[in-house]
């Protein structure tokens, strides 16, 4: 990061949460049927002078794994992330992402059902909201592979800006010179559709779990028009360090939207980002 003032706050609360056992008979105590993990992070950067920048990232994630009453081998996951950045007063990033999943019989070697919810916002590309709610199934395969399919009803809203009026303002002394003043208006472009979502995944661990490699690929075609589709790649690598509570994380994401792959499109069809960070476990 090139900015002179760089503040990073990363809080990880990833230990399994168990009740207080100080007054419990250890011999008769039962092992907890599930474990939970929580991670909270924030990243702030600021610079002033020739470049004035305020860059803020923050988010949280929560997961619960195990037997939850009658729901055996269940995984519940929730994450929220937010980016809000400005450079010289102009917005650089303004996006938000919420994901929630409930996966039943998650680690069984047969088809398991899951529920999926995602809500996205990316104001820089005028995406006001994209919401997916779906029901799907996952097949767990040997060697860390899995394959899932979901049917995703989707609502997509873009907030477009256009010139609604213009006025030519003449110069006070030179009437053949002047400038145009424009009046801008916006309108919502709402699209409702349903997508197939096909997701192969591989997750490998090395060196007794000290290195975790997690790769996922999504193919999401419109069920009524297969030339309208989304492609998403997600790669996450976690590497433990010499200090047990400290780990290095590498995240790479890229996406492609075929709807905007044409000359003169106001939105680029491809996006990608990569981040490298440290997390502290308590």
C-alpha positions as CSV (number, residue, x, y, z in Angstrom):
1,X,0.0,0.0,0.0
2,X,1.6,3.3,-1.1
3,X,-0.1,5.6,1.4
4,X,2.0,7.0,4.2
5,X,-0.4,6.4,7.0
6,X,-1.5,2.8,7.2
7,X,-3.5,1.3,10.0
8,X,-4.5,-2.3,10.0
9,X,-6.7,-3.9,12.7
10,X,-7.3,-7.5,12.3
11,X,-9.2,-9.4,15.0
12,X,-9.8,-13.1,14.8
13,X,-11.9,-15.0,17.2
14,X,-11.6,-18.5,15.7
15,X,-11.4,-20.7,18.8
16,X,-14.2,-23.1,19.5
17,X,-16.6,-21.6,21.9
18,X,-17.4,-23.8,24.9
19,X,-19.3,-23.2,28.1
20,X,-17.6,-22.7,31.4
21,X,-16.7,-26.1,32.8
22,X,-15.1,-25.0,36.1
23,X,-18.1,-26.4,38.1
24,X,-18.7,-29.4,36.0
25,X,-17.7,-33.0,36.7
26,X,-15.0,-33.5,34.1
27,X,-15.4,-37.3,34.1
28,X,-19.1,-37.1,33.2
29,X,-18.9,-34.0,31.0
30,X,-19.8,-34.6,27.4
31,X,-17.8,-33.3,24.4
32,X,-19.6,-30.4,22.7
33,X,-21.5,-31.6,19.6
34,X,-20.5,-28.6,17.6
35,X,-17.9,-25.8,17.3
36,X,-18.2,-22.2,16.3
37,X,-15.8,-19.7,14.9
38,X,-15.9,-15.9,14.5
39,X,-13.6,-13.6,12.6
40,X,-13.7,-9.8,12.7
41,X,-11.4,-7.5,10.6
42,X,-10.9,-3.9,9.7
43,X,-8.4,-2.2,7.5
44,X,-8.0,1.6,7.3
45,X,-5.6,3.7,5.2
46,X,-5.3,7.5,5.0
47,X,-3.0,9.9,3.2
48,X,-3.0,13.7,2.8
49,X,-1.0,16.1,0.7
50,X,-0.5,15.6,-3.0
51,X,-3.0,12.7,-2.7
52,X,-5.9,12.7,-0.3
53,X,-7.2,9.2,0.2
54,X,-9.4,7.5,2.7
55,X,-9.6,3.7,2.3
56,X,-11.7,1.5,4.6
57,X,-12.4,-2.2,4.6
58,X,-14.2,-4.1,7.3
59,X,-16.2,-7.3,7.8
60,X,-17.0,-10.3,9.9
61,X,-17.7,-14.0,9.4
62,X,-19.3,-16.7,11.6
63,X,-19.5,-20.4,11.1
64,X,-21.0,-23.3,13.2
65,X,-20.1,-26.9,12.5
66,X,-21.4,-30.1,14.0
67,X,-24.6,-31.7,15.3
68,X,-27.3,-29.1,16.1
69,X,-30.2,-31.0,17.7
70,X,-31.7,-33.2,15.0
71,X,-29.5,-31.7,12.3
72,X,-26.5,-33.9,12.1
73,X,-23.2,-32.8,10.5
74,X,-24.5,-29.3,9.7
75,X,-22.6,-26.3,8.7
76,X,-24.0,-22.8,9.0
77,X,-22.0,-19.9,7.6
78,X,-22.5,-16.1,7.5
79,X,-20.2,-13.4,6.2
80,X,-20.4,-9.6,5.7
81,X,-17.8,-7.4,4.0
82,X,-17.8,-3.7,3.1
83,X,-15.4,-1.5,1.2
84,X,-15.6,2.3,1.2
85,X,-12.8,4.3,-0.4
86,X,-12.3,7.8,-1.8
87,X,-9.3,9.4,-3.5
88,X,-9.3,13.2,-3.8
89,X,-12.9,13.2,-2.9
90,X,-13.9,10.8,-5.7
91,X,-15.3,7.4,-4.8
92,X,-12.8,4.5,-5.6
93,X,-14.8,1.7,-4.0
94,X,-18.3,1.4,-2.6
95,X,-19.3,-2.2,-2.4
96,X,-21.0,-4.6,0.0
97,X,-21.4,-8.4,0.1
98,X,-23.5,-10.6,2.4
99,X,-23.4,-14.4,2.1
100,X,-25.3,-17.0,4.2
101,X,-25.4,-20.7,3.8
102,X,-26.9,-23.7,5.7
103,X,-25.5,-27.0,4.6
104,X,-27.0,-30.3,6.0
105,X,-25.0,-33.5,6.3
106,X,-22.1,-31.4,4.9
107,X,-19.3,-34.0,5.0
108,X,-21.2,-37.1,3.9
109,X,-20.3,-38.9,0.7
110,X,-23.7,-38.5,-0.8
111,X,-26.0,-35.7,-2.0
112,X,-26.6,-33.2,0.8
113,X,-29.1,-30.3,0.6
114,X,-28.2,-26.6,1.3
115,X,-29.8,-23.2,1.4
116,X,-28.0,-20.2,0.0
117,X,-28.5,-16.4,0.2
118,X,-26.3,-13.6,-1.2
119,X,-26.8,-9.9,-1.5
120,X,-24.3,-7.7,-3.4
121,X,-23.8,-4.0,-4.0
122,X,-21.1,-2.3,-6.2
123,X,-21.9,1.4,-6.6
124,X,-18.8,2.1,-8.7
125,X,-20.3,0.0,-11.6
126,X,-23.8,1.3,-10.7
127,X,-24.9,-2.1,-9.3
128,X,-27.4,-1.0,-6.7
129,X,-28.4,-4.5,-5.6
130,X,-28.1,-8.1,-6.7
131,X,-29.9,-10.6,-4.6
132,X,-29.9,-14.5,-4.9
133,X,-31.9,-16.9,-2.8
134,X,-31.5,-20.6,-3.7
135,X,-31.9,-24.2,-2.8
136,X,-29.4,-26.8,-4.0
137,X,-27.6,-30.0,-3.5
138,X,-23.9,-30.9,-3.0
139,X,-22.0,-34.1,-3.7
140,X,-19.0,-34.7,-1.5
141,X,-16.2,-36.6,-3.4
142,X,-12.9,-38.1,-2.3
143,X,-9.7,-36.2,-2.2
144,X,-11.2,-32.9,-1.1
145,X,-13.4,-32.5,-4.2
146,X,-17.1,-31.6,-4.2
147,X,-19.7,-30.6,-6.8
148,X,-22.8,-28.6,-6.2
149,X,-25.9,-27.4,-8.1
150,X,-28.4,-24.7,-7.1
151,X,-31.4,-23.0,-8.7
152,X,-31.1,-19.2,-7.9
153,X,-33.9,-16.7,-8.4
154,X,-32.2,-13.4,-8.9
155,X,-33.1,-9.7,-8.7
156,X,-30.6,-7.3,-10.2
157,X,-30.9,-3.5,-10.0
158,X,-28.6,-1.1,-11.7
159,X,-28.8,2.7,-11.0
160,X,-28.1,4.4,-14.3
161,X,-27.3,8.1,-14.7
162,X,-28.0,10.1,-17.9
163,X,-28.1,13.7,-19.1
164,X,-31.7,14.9,-18.9
165,X,-31.2,18.5,-19.8
166,X,-28.4,20.9,-20.9
167,X,-28.0,24.7,-21.0
168,X,-25.4,26.8,-22.8
169,X,-24.1,29.6,-20.5
170,X,-22.6,32.5,-22.6
171,X,-19.5,34.3,-21.4
172,X,-20.3,37.8,-20.1
173,X,-17.9,39.5,-22.5
174,X,-17.5,37.0,-25.4
175,X,-20.9,35.9,-26.5
176,X,-19.6,33.3,-28.8
177,X,-17.9,31.6,-25.9
178,X,-19.2,29.9,-22.9
179,X,-19.8,26.5,-21.4
180,X,-22.5,23.9,-21.1
181,X,-24.2,23.1,-17.8
182,X,-25.8,19.6,-17.6
183,X,-28.6,18.3,-15.4
184,X,-28.3,14.6,-14.6
185,X,-31.0,12.2,-13.7
186,X,-31.0,8.5,-12.6
187,X,-33.3,5.6,-13.1
188,X,-33.4,2.1,-11.8
189,X,-33.1,-0.8,-14.2
190,X,-34.5,-3.9,-12.5
191,X,-34.1,-7.3,-13.9
192,X,-35.6,-10.5,-12.5
193,X,-34.4,-13.9,-13.7
194,X,-33.4,-17.4,-12.5
195,X,-30.0,-18.9,-12.9
196,X,-28.5,-22.3,-12.7
197,X,-25.4,-22.3,-10.4
198,X,-22.8,-25.1,-10.9
199,X,-19.9,-25.1,-8.6
200,X,-16.9,-27.5,-8.5
201,X,-14.7,-27.1,-5.4
202,X,-11.5,-28.5,-4.2
203,X,-10.1,-28.1,-0.6
204,X,-6.8,-29.5,0.4
205,X,-4.8,-29.3,3.6
206,X,-1.0,-29.9,4.0
207,X,1.4,-30.2,6.8
208,X,-1.1,-31.2,9.4
209,X,-3.5,-28.5,8.4
210,X,-0.9,-25.7,8.5
211,X,-1.6,-24.9,4.9
212,X,-5.2,-24.8,3.5
213,X,-5.9,-24.5,-0.2
214,X,-9.5,-23.7,-1.1
215,X,-10.6,-23.1,-4.8
216,X,-14.1,-22.7,-6.1
217,X,-15.4,-22.0,-9.6
218,X,-19.0,-20.9,-10.3
219,X,-20.9,-21.1,-13.7
220,X,-24.2,-19.3,-13.5
221,X,-26.2,-19.2,-16.8
222,X,-29.6,-17.7,-17.2
223,X,-32.0,-20.6,-17.5
224,X,-33.8,-18.9,-20.4
225,X,-30.7,-17.7,-22.2
226,X,-27.4,-19.6,-21.8
227,X,-25.5,-16.7,-23.5
228,X,-26.3,-14.6,-20.5
229,X,-24.0,-16.0,-17.7
230,X,-21.7,-15.2,-14.9
231,X,-18.3,-16.8,-14.2
232,X,-16.6,-16.5,-10.8
233,X,-13.2,-17.9,-9.5
234,X,-12.4,-17.8,-5.8
235,X,-9.1,-18.9,-4.4
236,X,-8.2,-18.8,-0.7
237,X,-4.9,-19.9,0.8
238,X,-4.1,-19.9,4.5
239,X,-0.6,-20.5,5.8
240,X,0.3,-20.9,9.5
241,X,3.4,-19.2,10.7
242,X,6.0,-19.9,13.4
243,X,3.6,-18.4,15.9
244,X,0.5,-20.4,16.5
245,X,-1.9,-17.5,16.7
246,X,-0.6,-15.8,13.5
247,X,-1.4,-16.9,10.0
248,X,-1.0,-15.5,6.5
249,X,-4.0,-15.4,4.2
250,X,-4.1,-14.9,0.4
251,X,-7.4,-14.3,-1.4
252,X,-7.9,-14.0,-5.1
253,X,-11.3,-13.4,-6.9
254,X,-12.2,-12.7,-10.5
255,X,-15.6,-12.5,-12.2
256,X,-17.0,-12.2,-15.7
257,X,-20.5,-11.0,-16.8
258,X,-21.3,-11.9,-20.4
259,X,-24.1,-9.3,-20.5
260,X,-21.5,-6.5,-20.7
261,X,-19.0,-8.0,-23.1
262,X,-19.5,-5.7,-26.1
263,X,-17.9,-2.6,-27.6
264,X,-19.1,0.6,-25.9
265,X,-20.4,-1.1,-22.8
266,X,-20.7,1.3,-19.9
267,X,-19.5,-1.5,-17.5
268,X,-16.5,-3.7,-17.9
269,X,-17.3,-7.4,-18.2
270,X,-14.3,-8.5,-16.1
271,X,-13.3,-7.7,-12.5
272,X,-10.5,-9.1,-10.3
273,X,-8.9,-8.4,-7.0
274,X,-6.2,-10.0,-4.8
275,X,-5.5,-9.4,-1.1
276,X,-2.7,-10.6,1.3
277,X,-3.1,-10.2,5.0
278,X,-2.3,-11.5,8.5
279,X,-4.8,-12.8,11.0
280,X,-4.4,-13.2,14.8
281,X,-6.3,-16.0,16.6
282,X,-7.3,-15.7,20.2
